[in-house]
């Protein structure tokens, strides 16, 4: 690939690619999901918080949510991570099915021919369920480690440094974390797909809606974009032990820190409930909710450049402290 082709590739995959998320039903920020989330937000404000329709619209589109300094950093990191993904991630994603097939071959050599053969019909419905569960648990474990490991936390601080939120805050992450997040998703896909290749030994057909995993589609249309927003959408307490409500994830962004190191689940709150890291929405009154980075903040200004370099300063300080102890 010559220089011109490299520039064209980076522009297509690194800039145009992320912008095309708005039109890709496989992405949470596709326009149709944003629209549905906006409708849900309006209904919540009008019928639960008793706002007028006009005030509901004003609240949803407040300039401070969409065009604050924090929001501008979100958009910038979204594009920067898009370029980094084009360089470090996308070239390897095409090998997913191949690695899954190799894993199935290894399993055959280790375990022999499987005694149970799953029919294509069973696989069509079972595969997306298992893939959904394994990926969601993988996200929980990765998110837990990003908070509990001191070095990983320095990089994850970038995500928590947002003091206003909108759906694009989902992509507010350091490029290093972006690579880690894609790696965990890739490994979960290879593991599950390899096991199903082993048990089915044929092309996997998934039950999808608009080409999207059926469970992810339901998650997207159920207001997933409100997780990174100021819309305090809650679920009944019992349901919040199974599914992560938008307000529960907003609690995870609590500046005061009481709830920050909890509610690690993505779609399911079940993992938090099982491992003792769950908090439900009734524990944080709306008037006390405040977004931002708890405890020791960034080691640089909370802007684009500061978010990019702060994790490295933080890690250097940790290493220095460790060797001087």
C-alpha positions as a Markdown table, in Angstrom:
| # | Residue | x | y | z |
|---|---|---|---|---|
| 1 | Unk | 0.0 | 0.0 | 0.0 |
| 2 | Unk | 1.6 | 3.3 | -1.1 |
| 3 | Unk | 1.2 | 6.6 | 0.6 |
| 4 | Unk | -1.8 | 7.8 | -1.4 |
| 5 | Unk | -3.6 | 4.5 | -0.8 |
| 6 | Unk | -2.7 | 4.7 | 3.0 |
| 7 | Unk | -4.2 | 8.2 | 3.2 |
| 8 | Unk | -7.3 | 7.1 | 1.4 |
| 9 | Unk | -7.6 | 4.1 | 3.7 |
| 10 | Unk | -7.3 | 6.2 | 6.8 |
| 11 | Unk | -9.8 | 8.7 | 5.6 |
| 12 | Unk | -12.3 | 6.0 | 4.6 |
| 13 | Unk | -11.9 | 3.8 | 7.6 |
| 14 | Unk | -10.8 | 6.4 | 10.2 |
| 15 | Unk | -13.0 | 9.4 | 9.4 |
| 16 | Unk | -15.8 | 8.4 | 7.1 |
| 17 | Unk | -16.2 | 5.0 | 8.9 |
| 18 | Unk | -17.0 | 6.5 | 12.3 |
| 19 | Unk | -19.3 | 9.1 | 10.8 |
| 20 | Unk | -21.2 | 6.3 | 9.0 |
| 21 | Unk | -22.1 | 4.9 | 12.4 |
| 22 | Unk | -25.0 | 7.3 | 12.3 |
| 23 | Unk | -26.5 | 5.2 | 9.4 |
| 24 | Unk | -25.4 | 1.7 | 10.5 |
| 25 | Unk | -28.1 | -0.3 | 12.4 |
| 26 | Unk | -25.4 | -2.3 | 14.0 |
| 27 | Unk | -24.2 | 0.8 | 15.9 |
| 28 | Unk | -25.8 | 2.2 | 19.0 |
| 29 | Unk | -25.7 | 5.8 | 17.7 |
| 30 | Unk | -27.5 | 5.0 | 14.4 |
| 31 | Unk | -30.0 | 7.8 | 13.8 |
| 32 | Unk | -33.0 | 5.5 | 14.3 |
| 33 | Unk | -31.8 | 4.6 | 17.8 |
| 34 | Unk | -31.1 | 8.2 | 18.6 |
| 35 | Unk | -34.6 | 9.2 | 17.5 |
| 36 | Unk | -36.2 | 6.4 | 19.6 |
| 37 | Unk | -34.1 | 7.4 | 22.6 |
| 38 | Unk | -35.2 | 11.0 | 22.1 |
| 39 | Unk | -38.9 | 10.0 | 22.0 |
| 40 | Unk | -38.4 | 7.9 | 25.2 |
| 41 | Unk | -36.7 | 10.8 | 26.9 |
| 42 | Unk | -39.5 | 13.2 | 25.9 |
| 43 | Unk | -42.1 | 10.7 | 27.3 |
| 44 | Unk | -40.1 | 10.4 | 30.5 |
| 45 | Unk | -39.9 | 14.1 | 31.0 |
| 46 | Unk | -43.5 | 14.7 | 30.2 |
| 47 | Unk | -45.2 | 11.9 | 32.1 |
| 48 | Unk | -42.8 | 11.1 | 34.9 |
| 49 | Unk | -41.2 | 14.5 | 35.7 |
| 50 | Unk | -44.3 | 16.5 | 34.5 |
| 51 | Unk | -42.4 | 18.8 | 32.1 |
| 52 | Unk | -44.3 | 20.4 | 29.3 |
| 53 | Unk | -43.6 | 19.2 | 25.8 |
| 54 | Unk | -41.7 | 22.4 | 25.0 |
| 55 | Unk | -39.6 | 22.2 | 28.2 |
| 56 | Unk | -38.9 | 18.5 | 27.5 |
| 57 | Unk | -37.5 | 19.3 | 24.1 |
| 58 | Unk | -35.4 | 22.2 | 25.6 |
| 59 | Unk | -34.0 | 19.9 | 28.3 |
| 60 | Unk | -33.1 | 17.2 | 25.8 |
| 61 | Unk | -31.3 | 19.6 | 23.4 |
| 62 | Unk | -29.6 | 21.8 | 26.0 |
| 63 | Unk | -26.5 | 23.4 | 24.5 |
| 64 | Unk | -24.4 | 22.4 | 27.5 |
| 65 | Unk | -25.1 | 18.8 | 26.8 |
| 66 | Unk | -24.2 | 18.9 | 23.1 |
| 67 | Unk | -21.7 | 21.7 | 22.7 |
| 68 | Unk | -19.9 | 22.1 | 26.0 |
| 69 | Unk | -16.1 | 21.8 | 26.3 |
| 70 | Unk | -16.6 | 18.2 | 27.5 |
| 71 | Unk | -18.9 | 17.4 | 24.6 |
| 72 | Unk | -16.3 | 18.8 | 22.1 |
| 73 | Unk | -13.7 | 16.5 | 23.7 |
| 74 | Unk | -16.1 | 13.6 | 23.2 |
| 75 | Unk | -16.4 | 14.3 | 19.5 |
| 76 | Unk | -12.6 | 14.8 | 19.1 |
| 77 | Unk | -11.8 | 11.5 | 20.8 |
| 78 | Unk | -14.5 | 9.7 | 18.8 |
| 79 | Unk | -12.7 | 10.7 | 15.6 |
| 80 | Unk | -9.2 | 10.1 | 16.9 |
| 81 | Unk | -10.1 | 6.6 | 18.1 |
| 82 | Unk | -11.6 | 6.0 | 14.7 |
| 83 | Unk | -8.3 | 6.6 | 13.1 |
| 84 | Unk | -6.5 | 4.5 | 15.7 |
| 85 | Unk | -9.0 | 1.7 | 15.1 |
| 86 | Unk | -8.4 | 1.8 | 11.4 |
| 87 | Unk | -4.7 | 1.4 | 12.0 |
| 88 | Unk | -4.6 | -1.1 | 14.9 |
| 89 | Unk | -7.9 | -2.9 | 15.0 |
| 90 | Unk | -9.7 | -3.2 | 11.7 |
| 91 | Unk | -6.9 | -5.1 | 9.8 |
| 92 | Unk | -7.2 | -7.9 | 12.4 |
| 93 | Unk | -11.0 | -8.2 | 12.6 |
| 94 | Unk | -11.1 | -10.0 | 9.3 |
| 95 | Unk | -9.3 | -12.9 | 10.9 |
| 96 | Unk | -12.0 | -13.6 | 13.5 |
| 97 | Unk | -13.8 | -16.3 | 11.6 |
| 98 | Unk | -10.5 | -17.9 | 10.6 |
| 99 | Unk | -9.3 | -18.0 | 14.2 |
| 100 | Unk | -12.6 | -19.4 | 15.4 |
| 101 | Unk | -12.4 | -22.2 | 12.8 |
| 102 | Unk | -8.8 | -22.9 | 13.9 |
| 103 | Unk | -10.0 | -23.1 | 17.5 |
| 104 | Unk | -12.7 | -25.6 | 16.5 |
| 105 | Unk | -10.0 | -27.7 | 14.8 |
| 106 | Unk | -7.9 | -27.6 | 17.9 |
| 107 | Unk | -10.9 | -28.6 | 20.0 |
| 108 | Unk | -11.4 | -31.6 | 17.7 |
| 109 | Unk | -7.8 | -32.7 | 18.1 |
| 110 | Unk | -8.0 | -32.2 | 21.9 |
| 111 | Unk | -11.5 | -33.6 | 22.6 |
| 112 | Unk | -12.3 | -35.6 | 19.5 |
| 113 | Unk | -15.5 | -35.4 | 17.5 |
| 114 | Unk | -18.3 | -33.9 | 19.6 |
| 115 | Unk | -20.9 | -36.4 | 20.8 |
| 116 | Unk | -23.7 | -33.9 | 20.4 |
| 117 | Unk | -24.3 | -32.3 | 17.0 |
| 118 | Unk | -26.4 | -29.1 | 17.1 |
| 119 | Unk | -28.8 | -28.6 | 14.2 |
| 120 | Unk | -28.7 | -25.4 | 12.1 |
| 121 | Unk | -32.1 | -24.5 | 13.5 |
| 122 | Unk | -30.9 | -24.7 | 17.1 |
| 123 | Unk | -27.7 | -22.9 | 16.4 |
| 124 | Unk | -29.6 | -20.0 | 14.7 |
| 125 | Unk | -31.3 | -19.1 | 18.0 |
| 126 | Unk | -28.8 | -20.5 | 20.5 |
| 127 | Unk | -25.7 | -18.9 | 19.0 |
| 128 | Unk | -26.8 | -15.2 | 19.3 |
| 129 | Unk | -28.0 | -15.9 | 22.9 |
| 130 | Unk | -24.6 | -17.4 | 24.0 |
| 131 | Unk | -22.6 | -14.7 | 22.1 |
| 132 | Unk | -24.7 | -12.0 | 23.7 |
| 133 | Unk | -24.1 | -13.4 | 27.2 |
| 134 | Unk | -20.4 | -14.1 | 26.8 |
| 135 | Unk | -19.7 | -10.7 | 25.3 |
| 136 | Unk | -21.7 | -8.9 | 28.0 |
| 137 | Unk | -19.8 | -10.8 | 30.7 |
| 138 | Unk | -16.5 | -10.1 | 29.0 |
| 139 | Unk | -17.5 | -6.4 | 29.0 |
| 140 | Unk | -18.2 | -6.6 | 32.7 |
| 141 | Unk | -14.9 | -8.3 | 33.5 |
| 142 | Unk | -12.9 | -5.8 | 31.4 |
| 143 | Unk | -14.8 | -2.8 | 32.9 |
| 144 | Unk | -14.1 | -4.2 | 36.4 |
| 145 | Unk | -10.3 | -4.4 | 35.6 |
| 146 | Unk | -10.3 | -0.9 | 34.2 |
| 147 | Unk | -11.4 | 0.4 | 37.5 |
| 148 | Unk | -9.5 | -2.0 | 39.8 |
| 149 | Unk | -6.1 | -2.0 | 38.2 |
| 150 | Unk | -4.3 | 1.2 | 39.0 |
| 151 | Unk | -2.6 | 1.5 | 35.6 |
| 152 | Unk | -5.7 | 0.7 | 33.6 |
| 153 | Unk | -7.7 | 3.1 | 35.7 |
| 154 | Unk | -5.4 | 5.9 | 34.5 |
| 155 | Unk | -6.6 | 5.3 | 30.9 |
| 156 | Unk | -10.2 | 4.7 | 31.9 |
| 157 | Unk | -10.2 | 8.1 | 33.7 |
| 158 | Unk | -10.5 | 9.7 | 30.3 |
| 159 | Unk | -14.1 | 8.2 | 30.0 |
| 160 | Unk | -15.0 | 9.4 | 33.4 |
| 161 | Unk | -13.6 | 12.9 | 33.0 |
| 162 | Unk | -16.8 | 13.9 | 31.1 |
| 163 | Unk | -18.8 | 16.4 | 33.2 |
| 164 | Unk | -21.7 | 16.6 | 30.7 |
| 165 | Unk | -22.9 | 13.6 | 28.8 |
| 166 | Unk | -24.6 | 12.8 | 25.5 |
| 167 | Unk | -24.7 | 9.6 | 23.4 |
| 168 | Unk | -21.3 | 10.2 | 21.9 |
| 169 | Unk | -19.7 | 10.1 | 25.4 |
| 170 | Unk | -19.9 | 6.3 | 24.8 |
| 171 | Unk | -16.9 | 6.8 | 22.5 |
| 172 | Unk | -15.0 | 9.1 | 24.8 |
| 173 | Unk | -12.0 | 6.9 | 25.6 |
| 174 | Unk | -8.3 | 6.9 | 25.3 |
| 175 | Unk | -7.0 | 5.0 | 22.2 |
| 176 | Unk | -5.3 | 2.5 | 24.4 |
| 177 | Unk | -8.6 | 1.6 | 26.1 |
| 178 | Unk | -10.3 | 1.5 | 22.7 |
| 179 | Unk | -7.8 | -1.2 | 21.6 |
| 180 | Unk | -8.4 | -3.1 | 24.8 |
| 181 | Unk | -12.2 | -2.9 | 24.4 |
| 182 | Unk | -12.0 | -4.1 | 20.9 |
| 183 | Unk | -9.7 | -6.9 | 21.9 |
| 184 | Unk | -12.0 | -8.3 | 24.5 |
| 185 | Unk | -14.9 | -8.2 | 22.1 |
| 186 | Unk | -12.8 | -10.0 | 19.4 |
| 187 | Unk | -11.7 | -12.7 | 21.8 |
| 188 | Unk | -15.2 | -13.3 | 23.0 |
| 189 | Unk | -16.4 | -13.7 | 19.4 |
| 190 | Unk | -13.6 | -16.1 | 18.6 |
| 191 | Unk | -14.2 | -18.2 | 21.7 |
| 192 | Unk | -18.0 | -18.5 | 21.2 |
| 193 | Unk | -17.9 | -18.9 | 17.4 |
| 194 | Unk | -15.1 | -21.5 | 17.7 |
| 195 | Unk | -17.1 | -23.6 | 20.1 |
| 196 | Unk | -20.2 | -23.5 | 17.9 |
| 197 | Unk | -18.1 | -24.4 | 14.8 |
| 198 | Unk | -16.9 | -27.4 | 16.8 |
| 199 | Unk | -20.5 | -28.4 | 17.8 |
| 200 | Unk | -22.1 | -27.6 | 14.5 |
| 201 | Unk | -19.3 | -27.9 | 11.8 |
| 202 | Unk | -21.2 | -25.7 | 9.4 |
| 203 | Unk | -21.8 | -22.1 | 8.5 |
| 204 | Unk | -23.3 | -20.3 | 11.5 |
| 205 | Unk | -26.6 | -18.5 | 10.8 |
| 206 | Unk | -27.8 | -16.1 | 13.4 |
| 207 | Unk | -31.2 | -14.9 | 14.3 |
| 208 | Unk | -30.9 | -11.2 | 13.6 |
| 209 | Unk | -33.0 | -8.0 | 13.1 |
| 210 | Unk | -31.8 | -5.7 | 10.4 |
| 211 | Unk | -28.6 | -7.8 | 10.4 |
| 212 | Unk | -28.0 | -7.0 | 14.1 |
| 213 | Unk | -27.9 | -9.6 | 17.0 |
| 214 | Unk | -31.5 | -9.7 | 18.1 |
| 215 | Unk | -30.6 | -9.0 | 21.7 |
| 216 | Unk | -28.4 | -6.0 | 20.8 |
| 217 | Unk | -31.2 | -4.6 | 18.6 |
| 218 | Unk | -33.7 | -4.8 | 21.6 |
| 219 | Unk | -31.1 | -3.1 | 23.8 |
| 220 | Unk | -30.6 | -0.3 | 21.2 |
| 221 | Unk | -34.3 | 0.5 | 20.8 |
| 222 | Unk | -34.9 | 0.4 | 24.5 |
| 223 | Unk | -33.1 | 3.6 | 25.0 |
| 224 | Unk | -29.4 | 2.5 | 25.2 |
| 225 | Unk | -28.3 | 6.0 | 24.2 |
| 226 | Unk | -29.8 | 7.4 | 27.3 |
| 227 | Unk | -27.1 | 5.7 | 29.4 |
| 228 | Unk | -24.8 | 8.5 | 28.5 |
| 229 | Unk | -27.2 | 11.4 | 28.9 |
| 230 | Unk | -28.8 | 13.6 | 31.5 |
| 231 | Unk | -32.2 | 11.8 | 31.1 |
| 232 | Unk | -32.8 | 10.0 | 34.4 |
| 233 | Unk | -34.7 | 7.0 | 33.0 |
| 234 | Unk | -35.1 | 4.3 | 35.7 |
| 235 | Unk | -36.4 | 0.7 | 35.8 |
| 236 | Unk | -38.4 | -0.9 | 38.6 |
| 237 | Unk | -36.0 | -2.0 | 41.3 |
| 238 | Unk | -36.4 | -5.7 | 40.7 |
| 239 | Unk | -35.7 | -5.2 | 37.0 |
| 240 | Unk | -32.6 | -3.3 | 37.8 |
| 241 | Unk | -31.1 | -6.4 | 39.3 |
| 242 | Unk | -31.2 | -8.0 | 35.8 |
| 243 | Unk | -31.0 | -5.1 | 33.3 |
| 244 | Unk | -28.8 | -2.0 | 33.6 |
| 245 | Unk | -31.0 | 1.0 | 33.5 |
| 246 | Unk | -29.8 | 4.3 | 32.0 |
| 247 | Unk | -29.9 | 5.9 | 35.4 |
| 248 | Unk | -27.8 | 3.1 | 36.9 |
| 249 | Unk | -25.1 | 3.8 | 34.4 |
| 250 | Unk | -25.3 | 7.5 | 35.1 |
| 251 | Unk | -24.7 | 6.6 | 38.7 |
| 252 | Unk | -21.5 | 4.9 | 37.5 |
| 253 | Unk | -20.4 | 8.4 | 36.3 |
| 254 | Unk | -21.0 | 9.9 | 39.8 |
| 255 | Unk | -18.4 | 12.6 | 40.5 |
| 256 | Unk | -18.6 | 12.0 | 44.3 |
| 257 | Unk | -17.2 | 8.5 | 43.9 |
| 258 | Unk | -19.7 | 6.5 | 46.0 |
| 259 | Unk | -21.1 | 4.7 | 43.0 |
| 260 | Unk | -18.3 | 5.1 | 40.4 |
| 261 | Unk | -16.7 | 1.8 | 41.2 |
| 262 | Unk | -19.8 | -0.2 | 40.7 |
| 263 | Unk | -22.5 | -1.0 | 38.1 |
| 264 | Unk | -19.9 | -2.3 | 35.6 |
| 265 | Unk | -22.4 | -4.2 | 33.4 |
| 266 | Unk | -23.3 | -3.1 | 29.9 |
| 267 | Unk | -26.7 | -4.5 | 29.0 |
| 268 | Unk | -27.1 | -6.8 | 32.0 |
| 269 | Unk | -27.0 | -5.8 | 35.7 |
| 270 | Unk | -27.1 | -9.5 | 36.5 |
| 271 | Unk | -23.3 | -9.7 | 36.7 |
| 272 | Unk | -23.1 | -6.8 | 39.2 |
| 273 | Unk | -25.8 | -8.5 | 41.3 |
| 274 | Unk | -23.9 | -11.8 | 41.3 |
| 275 | Unk | -20.6 | -10.3 | 42.2 |
| 276 | Unk | -21.7 | -7.6 | 44.7 |
| 277 | Unk | -21.0 | -4.5 | 42.6 |
| 278 | Unk | -24.7 | -3.5 | 42.0 |
| 279 | Unk | -26.4 | -0.2 | 43.0 |
| 280 | Unk | -30.0 | 0.5 | 42.1 |
| 281 | Unk | -31.3 | 3.9 | 41.1 |
| 282 | Unk | -33.2 | 4.6 | 44.3 |
| 283 | Unk | -29.9 | 5.0 | 46.1 |
| 284 | Unk | -29.0 | 8.3 | 44.4 |
| 285 | Unk | -31.5 | 11.1 | 44.4 |
| 286 | Unk | -31.6 | 13.1 | 41.1 |
| 287 | Unk | -30.8 | 16.4 | 42.8 |
| 288 | Unk | -27.5 | 14.9 | 44.1 |
| 289 | Unk | -26.4 | 13.4 | 40.7 |
| 290 | Unk | -23.2 | 15.1 | 39.4 |
| 291 | Unk | -21.1 | 13.8 | 36.6 |
| 292 | Unk | -17.3 | 13.9 | 36.5 |
| 293 | Unk | -14.1 | 12.2 | 37.6 |
| 294 | Unk | -14.0 | 11.3 | 41.4 |
| 295 | Unk | -10.9 | 11.3 | 43.5 |
| 296 | Unk | -7.5 | 12.2 | 41.9 |
| 297 | Unk | -8.3 | 13.8 | 38.6 |
| 298 | Unk | -6.3 | 14.0 | 35.4 |
| 299 | Unk | -2.7 | 15.0 | 35.5 |
| 300 | Unk | -3.3 | 17.5 | 32.8 |
| 301 | Unk | -6.1 | 19.9 | 31.8 |
| 302 | Unk | -9.4 | 18.3 | 31.1 |
| 303 | Unk | -9.3 | 18.9 | 27.4 |
| 304 | Unk | -8.4 | 16.8 | 24.3 |
| 305 | Unk | -4.7 | 17.0 | 24.7 |
| 306 | Unk | -4.8 | 16.6 | 28.5 |
| 307 | Unk | -7.0 | 13.5 | 28.1 |
| 308 | Unk | -4.5 | 12.0 | 25.7 |
| 309 | Unk | -1.3 | 12.5 | 27.8 |
| 310 | Unk | -2.7 | 12.3 | 31.3 |
| 311 | Unk | -2.7 | 8.5 | 31.5 |
| 312 | Unk | 1.0 | 8.3 | 30.6 |
| 313 | Unk | 1.9 | 10.8 | 33.3 |
| 314 | Unk | -0.3 | 8.9 | 35.8 |
| 315 | Unk | 1.4 | 5.6 | 35.0 |
| 316 | Unk | 4.8 | 7.1 | 35.3 |
| 317 | Unk | 4.0 | 8.5 | 38.7 |
| 318 | Unk | 2.7 | 5.0 | 39.8 |
| 319 | Unk | 5.9 | 3.4 | 38.6 |
| 320 | Unk | 8.0 | 6.0 | 40.3 |
| 321 | Unk | 6.1 | 5.6 | 43.5 |
| 322 | Unk | 6.4 | 1.8 | 43.3 |
| 323 | Unk | 10.2 | 1.9 | 42.9 |
| 324 | Unk | 10.7 | 4.6 | 45.6 |
| 325 | Unk | 8.7 | 2.7 | 48.2 |
